[in-house]
Amino acid sequence: MNRYKHKFTMLAASLVLITPLTSMAEEPDIQTKGTVIYLADNLNEEAKLGWCIDTQGRGFSEKLHSHSCKPGGGDTQFSFDEISGKIESVEFKGKCMTLNQPDNTEIPFGLLDCVEDDVSQQFSYDAESMEFRLSTDETKCVTVADNILEAGPFQSRHLIFASCADLLPSFKQWVVRE
C-alpha cells in the first residue's frame, strides 16, 4: 500500500509542476473580422484583444510595431503569402513588412513597397511551432518586446526579431487567420 501511495504522490507532484506551464497561456479575444496575424497568447493585453502587427501611429506609417488587435481591423490587418514569404498589409495594398533596419533594437521592421525577390521581405512560417522566421537567418524569430506601452485606449509593444531559442513561446507564436 505504501508503494502505491508513493507513486500517487509522485504523479500528483508531476501534475502540479506541469499545470502552471499550460495554464499560463491565455487566448486573446480577437474581435477583428477577416484576415489577421496575431499572437496566440494574449500576453497581458489588458482588454484581452491580443497583439497584432500594426503600423505605428494612426493610419499609414513606414514603421511597424505590435498593437492591441483593433476590433475594426484596419492597419492591424496583415496577410501572409506562403509562396513569396511576404507579410502584406490588408489596409495598404502593395505594402509589405520589411526588415529594413536590422540594427534598430526597437523598430527594425518597416512597411514598404512590396518588391519581388527582396530578401528583407521574405519570411517563413512554421504552422507547427507557429513561428515566423527571417528568411535570411532561420535562427531568428519575429517576436514582441517584453515592455507594454500605452497607445491611447489600446496598448503596444515593439515588434522585433531575436534568437528563437532564447524566446518564450508566448512571445513568438503567431496565428495566421485568413
C-alpha atoms as an extended CHARMM CRD file, in Angstrom:
* protein
*
       178  EXT
         1         1  MET       CA              0.0000000000        0.0000000000        0.0000000000  PROA      1               0.0000000000
         2         2  ASN       CA              2.8230000000        2.3970000000        0.8490000000  PROA      2               0.0000000000
         3         3  ARG       CA              4.4050000000        1.8100000000       -2.6050000000  PROA      3               0.0000000000
         4         4  TYR       CA              1.1530000000        2.8320000000       -4.3600000000  PROA      4               0.0000000000
         5         5  LYS       CA              0.7990000000        5.8950000000       -2.1620000000  PROA      5               0.0000000000
         6         6  HSD       CA              4.3530000000        6.9280000000       -3.1420000000  PROA      6               0.0000000000
         7         7  LYS       CA              3.5520000000        6.5140000000       -6.8830000000  PROA      7               0.0000000000
         8         8  PHE       CA              0.3450000000        8.5410000000       -6.4760000000  PROA      8               0.0000000000
         9         9  THR       CA              2.2310000000       11.2950000000       -4.6500000000  PROA      9               0.0000000000
        10        10  MET       CA              4.8560000000       11.4100000000       -7.4290000000  PROA      10              0.0000000000
        11        11  LEU       CA              2.1320000000       11.5970000000      -10.0910000000  PROA      11              0.0000000000
        12        12  ALA       CA              0.3300000000       14.3920000000       -8.2510000000  PROA      12              0.0000000000
        13        13  ALA       CA              3.5770000000       16.3340000000       -7.8190000000  PROA      13              0.0000000000
        14        14  SER       CA              4.3040000000       15.9840000000      -11.5430000000  PROA      14              0.0000000000
        15        15  LEU       CA              0.8770000000       17.3500000000      -12.4410000000  PROA      15              0.0000000000
        16        16  VAL       CA              1.3820000000       20.3210000000      -10.1330000000  PROA      16              0.0000000000
        17        17  LEU       CA              4.6360000000       21.1310000000      -11.9280000000  PROA      17              0.0000000000
        18        18  ILE       CA              3.0790000000       20.8190000000      -15.3910000000  PROA      18              0.0000000000
        19        19  THR       CA             -0.1820000000       22.6810000000      -14.7140000000  PROA      19              0.0000000000
        20        20  PRO       CA              1.2960000000       26.1820000000      -14.3100000000  PROA      20              0.0000000000
        21        21  LEU       CA              3.0390000000       25.8900000000      -17.6850000000  PROA      21              0.0000000000
        22        22  THR       CA             -0.1480000000       25.0430000000      -19.5420000000  PROA      22              0.0000000000
        23        23  SER       CA             -2.4380000000       27.3750000000      -17.6420000000  PROA      23              0.0000000000
        24        24  MET       CA             -0.2120000000       30.4450000000      -18.0930000000  PROA      24              0.0000000000
        25        25  ALA       CA             -1.2400000000       30.8840000000      -21.7340000000  PROA      25              0.0000000000
        26        26  GLU       CA             -4.3930000000       32.8810000000      -22.2420000000  PROA      26              0.0000000000
        27        27  GLU       CA             -6.0640000000       33.0940000000      -25.6360000000  PROA      27              0.0000000000
        28        28  PRO       CA             -6.9550000000       36.5930000000      -26.7870000000  PROA      28              0.0000000000
        29        29  ASP       CA            -10.4920000000       37.5620000000      -27.7230000000  PROA      29              0.0000000000
        30        30  ILE       CA             -9.8150000000       38.5730000000      -31.3420000000  PROA      30              0.0000000000
        31        31  GLN       CA            -12.6650000000       40.8120000000      -32.4550000000  PROA      31              0.0000000000
        32        32  THR       CA            -11.1030000000       41.7970000000      -35.7770000000  PROA      32              0.0000000000
        33        33  LYS       CA            -13.0840000000       40.4790000000      -38.7490000000  PROA      33              0.0000000000
        34        34  GLY       CA            -11.2650000000       38.9540000000      -41.7100000000  PROA      34              0.0000000000
        35        35  THR       CA             -7.5790000000       38.3730000000      -42.3160000000  PROA      35              0.0000000000
        36        36  VAL       CA             -5.2600000000       38.9910000000      -39.3720000000  PROA      36              0.0000000000
        37        37  ILE       CA             -1.9590000000       37.8090000000      -37.8600000000  PROA      37              0.0000000000
        38        38  TYR       CA             -1.9090000000       37.7990000000      -34.0600000000  PROA      38              0.0000000000
        39        39  LEU       CA             -0.0290000000       36.3010000000      -31.1110000000  PROA      39              0.0000000000
        40        40  ALA       CA             -1.6010000000       33.0770000000      -29.8710000000  PROA      40              0.0000000000
        41        41  ASP       CA             -1.2090000000       34.2150000000      -26.2530000000  PROA      41              0.0000000000
        42        42  ASN       CA             -2.9700000000       37.3530000000      -25.0210000000  PROA      42              0.0000000000
        43        43  LEU       CA              0.3200000000       38.1410000000      -23.2340000000  PROA      43              0.0000000000
        44        44  ASN       CA             -1.1420000000       40.5800000000      -20.7000000000  PROA      44              0.0000000000
        45        45  GLU       CA             -3.0460000000       42.7890000000      -23.1650000000  PROA      45              0.0000000000
        46        46  GLU       CA             -5.3820000000       44.3520000000      -20.6150000000  PROA      46              0.0000000000
        47        47  ALA       CA             -8.5620000000       44.4030000000      -22.7580000000  PROA      47              0.0000000000
        48        48  LYS       CA             -7.8950000000       40.7790000000      -23.8880000000  PROA      48              0.0000000000
        49        49  LEU       CA             -7.7960000000       41.9720000000      -27.5380000000  PROA      49              0.0000000000
        50        50  GLY       CA             -4.4810000000       40.2440000000      -28.2580000000  PROA      50              0.0000000000
        51        51  TRP       CA             -1.4610000000       41.5340000000      -30.1910000000  PROA      51              0.0000000000
        52        52  CYS       CA             -1.3950000000       42.1940000000      -33.9460000000  PROA      52              0.0000000000
        53        53  ILE       CA              1.2100000000       43.5700000000      -36.3370000000  PROA      53              0.0000000000
        54        54  ASP       CA              0.4010000000       47.2720000000      -36.7730000000  PROA      54              0.0000000000
        55        55  THR       CA              1.5860000000       50.4890000000      -38.3550000000  PROA      55              0.0000000000
        56        56  GLN       CA              2.9380000000       52.8730000000      -35.7450000000  PROA      56              0.0000000000
        57        57  GLY       CA              0.6500000000       55.8620000000      -35.1440000000  PROA      57              0.0000000000
        58        58  ARG       CA             -2.6900000000       56.4500000000      -36.8420000000  PROA      58              0.0000000000
        59        59  GLY       CA             -3.1620000000       55.3140000000      -40.4180000000  PROA      59              0.0000000000
        60        60  PHE       CA             -0.2250000000       54.6800000000      -42.7210000000  PROA      60              0.0000000000
        61        61  SER       CA              3.3000000000       54.6550000000      -41.3490000000  PROA      61              0.0000000000
        62        62  GLU       CA              6.5410000000       53.1550000000      -42.6050000000  PROA      62              0.0000000000
        63        63  LYS       CA              7.2470000000       51.9150000000      -39.0560000000  PROA      63              0.0000000000
        64        64  LEU       CA              5.7580000000       48.7090000000      -37.6450000000  PROA      64              0.0000000000
        65        65  HSD       CA              5.1390000000       47.5920000000      -34.0910000000  PROA      65              0.0000000000
        66        66  SER       CA              2.7350000000       45.2740000000      -32.3140000000  PROA      66              0.0000000000
        67        67  HSD       CA             -0.5440000000       46.7120000000      -31.0970000000  PROA      67              0.0000000000
        68        68  SER       CA             -3.7630000000       45.6350000000      -29.4380000000  PROA      68              0.0000000000
        69        69  CYS       CA             -5.7930000000       43.9750000000      -32.2040000000  PROA      69              0.0000000000
        70        70  LYS       CA             -8.3690000000       46.6100000000      -33.0870000000  PROA      70              0.0000000000
        71        71  PRO       CA            -11.9690000000       45.3890000000      -33.3170000000  PROA      71              0.0000000000
        72        72  GLY       CA            -12.3760000000       47.4000000000      -36.5340000000  PROA      72              0.0000000000
        73        73  GLY       CA             -9.1890000000       45.9610000000      -38.0530000000  PROA      73              0.0000000000
        74        74  GLY       CA             -7.6980000000       48.4710000000      -40.4700000000  PROA      74              0.0000000000
        75        75  ASP       CA             -3.9660000000       48.9830000000      -40.0300000000  PROA      75              0.0000000000
        76        76  THR       CA             -3.6720000000       45.9380000000      -37.7390000000  PROA      76              0.0000000000
        77        77  GLN       CA             -4.6360000000       43.5640000000      -40.5440000000  PROA      77              0.0000000000
        78        78  PHE       CA             -1.8860000000       41.6830000000      -42.3620000000  PROA      78              0.0000000000
        79        79  SER       CA             -1.8360000000       38.5640000000      -44.5150000000  PROA      79              0.0000000000
        80        80  PHE       CA              0.8890000000       36.0120000000      -45.2000000000  PROA      80              0.0000000000
        81        81  ASP       CA              1.7100000000       34.5500000000      -48.6200000000  PROA      81              0.0000000000
        82        82  GLU       CA              3.4990000000       31.2160000000      -48.1500000000  PROA      82              0.0000000000
        83        83  ILE       CA              4.8700000000       31.1810000000      -51.6970000000  PROA      83              0.0000000000
        84        84  SER       CA              6.5110000000       34.6200000000      -51.6900000000  PROA      84              0.0000000000
        85        85  GLY       CA              7.1030000000       34.7050000000      -47.9160000000  PROA      85              0.0000000000
        86        86  LYS       CA              5.6310000000       38.2030000000      -47.7740000000  PROA      86              0.0000000000
        87        87  ILE       CA              3.6250000000       39.6390000000      -44.9030000000  PROA      87              0.0000000000
        88        88  GLU       CA              1.4190000000       42.2260000000      -46.6160000000  PROA      88              0.0000000000
        89        89  SER       CA             -0.8370000000       44.9310000000      -45.2150000000  PROA      89              0.0000000000
        90        90  VAL       CA             -4.5290000000       44.3400000000      -45.9530000000  PROA      90              0.0000000000
        91        91  GLU       CA             -5.2970000000       48.0360000000      -45.4710000000  PROA      91              0.0000000000
        92        92  PHE       CA             -2.3910000000       49.3650000000      -47.5410000000  PROA      92              0.0000000000
        93        93  LYS       CA             -2.2110000000       47.2010000000      -50.6660000000  PROA      93              0.0000000000
        94        94  GLY       CA              1.2510000000       46.6970000000      -52.1250000000  PROA      94              0.0000000000
        95        95  LYS       CA              2.9690000000       47.4300000000      -48.7850000000  PROA      95              0.0000000000
        96        96  CYS       CA              4.9370000000       44.6480000000      -47.0830000000  PROA      96              0.0000000000
        97        97  MET       CA              6.6200000000       44.0900000000      -43.7430000000  PROA      97              0.0000000000
        98        98  THR       CA             10.3210000000       44.6800000000      -44.3380000000  PROA      98              0.0000000000
        99        99  LEU       CA             13.3680000000       44.1360000000      -42.1450000000  PROA      99              0.0000000000
       100       100  ASN       CA             14.7670000000       47.4840000000      -43.2570000000  PROA      100             0.0000000000
       101       101  GLN       CA             16.6540000000       48.4600000000      -40.0740000000  PROA      101             0.0000000000
       102       102  PRO       CA             18.1030000000       45.2180000000      -38.6550000000  PROA      102             0.0000000000
       103       103  ASP       CA             20.4000000000       47.1120000000      -36.2570000000  PROA      103             0.0000000000
       104       104  ASN       CA             17.4870000000       49.0340000000      -34.7140000000  PROA      104             0.0000000000
       105       105  THR       CA             16.5870000000       47.2200000000      -31.4770000000  PROA      105             0.0000000000
       106       106  GLU       CA             13.1690000000       48.8970000000      -31.1410000000  PROA      106             0.0000000000
       107       107  ILE       CA             11.8080000000       49.3600000000      -34.6810000000  PROA      107             0.0000000000
       108       108  PRO       CA             13.6390000000       47.0760000000      -37.1280000000  PROA      108             0.0000000000
       109       109  PHE       CA             10.5630000000       46.4410000000      -39.2930000000  PROA      109             0.0000000000
       110       110  GLY       CA              9.0420000000       48.8740000000      -41.7430000000  PROA      110             0.0000000000
       111       111  LEU       CA              6.0460000000       48.8640000000      -44.0700000000  PROA      111             0.0000000000
       112       112  LEU       CA              7.4830000000       49.4840000000      -47.5310000000  PROA      112             0.0000000000
       113       113  ASP       CA              6.5550000000       48.8250000000      -51.1480000000  PROA      113             0.0000000000
       114       114  CYS       CA              6.4290000000       45.0880000000      -51.8190000000  PROA      114             0.0000000000
       115       115  VAL       CA              9.3660000000       44.1540000000      -54.0600000000  PROA      115             0.0000000000
       116       116  GLU       CA              9.6170000000       40.7500000000      -55.6970000000  PROA      116             0.0000000000
       117       117  ASP       CA             12.6680000000       38.7590000000      -54.5340000000  PROA      117             0.0000000000
       118       118  ASP       CA             13.5630000000       41.2950000000      -51.7880000000  PROA      118             0.0000000000
       119       119  VAL       CA             15.0100000000       39.0220000000      -49.0750000000  PROA      119             0.0000000000
       120       120  SER       CA             14.2900000000       41.6420000000      -46.3950000000  PROA      120             0.0000000000
       121       121  GLN       CA             10.5790000000       40.9870000000      -47.1040000000  PROA      121             0.0000000000
       122       122  GLN       CA             10.7360000000       37.1810000000      -47.0500000000  PROA      122             0.0000000000
       123       123  PHE       CA              9.6580000000       35.2250000000      -44.0120000000  PROA      123             0.0000000000
       124       124  SER       CA              8.9040000000       31.5820000000      -43.3700000000  PROA      124             0.0000000000
       125       125  TYR       CA              6.0590000000       30.4030000000      -41.1740000000  PROA      125             0.0000000000
       126       126  ASP       CA              6.1080000000       27.0620000000      -39.4250000000  PROA      126             0.0000000000
       127       127  ALA       CA              2.4870000000       26.1470000000      -38.6240000000  PROA      127             0.0000000000
       128       128  GLU       CA              3.5810000000       23.5400000000      -36.0620000000  PROA      128             0.0000000000
       129       129  SER       CA              5.7710000000       25.8600000000      -33.9720000000  PROA      129             0.0000000000
       130       130  MET       CA              3.6740000000       28.9100000000      -35.0040000000  PROA      130             0.0000000000
       131       131  GLU       CA              6.8590000000       30.9050000000      -35.6050000000  PROA      131             0.0000000000
       132       132  PHE       CA              7.7060000000       33.4680000000      -38.2540000000  PROA      132             0.0000000000
       133       133  ARG       CA             11.4000000000       33.2340000000      -39.0510000000  PROA      133             0.0000000000
       134       134  LEU       CA             13.5960000000       35.5230000000      -41.0830000000  PROA      134             0.0000000000
       135       135  SER       CA             14.4360000000       34.0450000000      -44.4760000000  PROA      135             0.0000000000
       136       136  THR       CA             17.9530000000       35.4790000000      -44.1800000000  PROA      136             0.0000000000
       137       137  ASP       CA             18.5250000000       33.8690000000      -40.7640000000  PROA      137             0.0000000000
       138       138  GLU       CA             16.2630000000       30.9410000000      -39.8020000000  PROA      138             0.0000000000
       139       139  THR       CA             17.5510000000       31.1140000000      -36.1990000000  PROA      139             0.0000000000
       140       140  LYS       CA             15.7550000000       34.4610000000      -35.7090000000  PROA      140             0.0000000000
       141       141  CYS       CA             12.0290000000       34.7950000000      -34.9810000000  PROA      141             0.0000000000
       142       142  VAL       CA              9.5990000000       37.6940000000      -35.2690000000  PROA      142             0.0000000000
       143       143  THR       CA              8.6280000000       38.4790000000      -31.6980000000  PROA      143             0.0000000000
       144       144  VAL       CA              7.2670000000       41.1960000000      -29.4540000000  PROA      144             0.0000000000
       145       145  ALA       CA              9.2470000000       43.0260000000      -26.7930000000  PROA      145             0.0000000000
       146       146  ASP       CA              8.5750000000       42.4700000000      -23.1200000000  PROA      146             0.0000000000
       147       147  ASN       CA              7.5730000000       46.0610000000      -22.2980000000  PROA      147             0.0000000000
       148       148  ILE       CA              3.9980000000       47.2000000000      -22.8330000000  PROA      148             0.0000000000
       149       149  LEU       CA              3.4610000000       50.8060000000      -23.8910000000  PROA      149             0.0000000000
       150       150  GLU       CA              0.2250000000       52.7960000000      -23.6770000000  PROA      150             0.0000000000
       151       151  ALA       CA             -1.2710000000       53.6670000000      -27.0700000000  PROA      151             0.0000000000
       152       152  GLY       CA             -4.3780000000       55.7670000000      -26.4770000000  PROA      152             0.0000000000
       153       153  PRO       CA             -7.2010000000       53.4110000000      -25.4800000000  PROA      153             0.0000000000
       154       154  PHE       CA             -5.0120000000       50.4590000000      -26.5720000000  PROA      154             0.0000000000
       155       155  GLN       CA             -1.5190000000       49.1130000000      -25.8750000000  PROA      155             0.0000000000
       156       156  SER       CA              1.5850000000       48.4780000000      -27.9730000000  PROA      156             0.0000000000
       157       157  ARG       CA              4.8890000000       46.6320000000      -27.8790000000  PROA      157             0.0000000000
       158       158  HSD       CA              7.9280000000       46.8500000000      -30.1010000000  PROA      158             0.0000000000
       159       159  LEU       CA              7.8890000000       44.2910000000      -32.9190000000  PROA      159             0.0000000000
       160       160  ILE       CA             11.4120000000       42.8960000000      -33.0740000000  PROA      160             0.0000000000
       161       161  PHE       CA             13.3850000000       39.8070000000      -34.0030000000  PROA      161             0.0000000000
       162       162  ALA       CA             15.5280000000       37.6790000000      -31.7300000000  PROA      162             0.0000000000
       163       163  SER       CA             17.0600000000       34.2450000000      -31.4430000000  PROA      163             0.0000000000
       164       164  CYS       CA             14.1770000000       31.7450000000      -31.4820000000  PROA      164             0.0000000000
       165       165  ALA       CA             15.9660000000       29.5880000000      -28.9170000000  PROA      165             0.0000000000
       166       166  ASP       CA             16.0200000000       32.4680000000      -26.4110000000  PROA      166             0.0000000000
       167       167  LEU       CA             12.2880000000       33.2630000000      -26.5800000000  PROA      167             0.0000000000
       168       168  LEU       CA              9.3520000000       32.0250000000      -24.5630000000  PROA      168             0.0000000000
       169       169  PRO       CA              6.6010000000       30.5920000000      -26.8140000000  PROA      169             0.0000000000
       170       170  SER       CA              4.1100000000       33.2820000000      -25.7450000000  PROA      170             0.0000000000
       171       171  PHE       CA              6.3000000000       35.9670000000      -27.3640000000  PROA      171             0.0000000000
       172       172  LYS       CA              6.8420000000       34.2260000000      -30.7190000000  PROA      172             0.0000000000
       173       173  GLN       CA              3.8040000000       32.0530000000      -31.5280000000  PROA      173             0.0000000000
       174       174  TRP       CA              1.6330000000       33.6910000000      -34.1840000000  PROA      174             0.0000000000
       175       175  VAL       CA             -1.7430000000       32.6950000000      -35.5970000000  PROA      175             0.0000000000
       176       176  VAL       CA             -2.3770000000       33.4060000000      -39.2690000000  PROA      176             0.0000000000
       177       177  ARG       CA             -6.1050000000       33.7630000000      -39.9100000000  PROA      177             0.0000000000
       178       178  GLU       CA             -7.2120000000       34.2170000000      -43.4950000000  PROA      178             0.0000000000
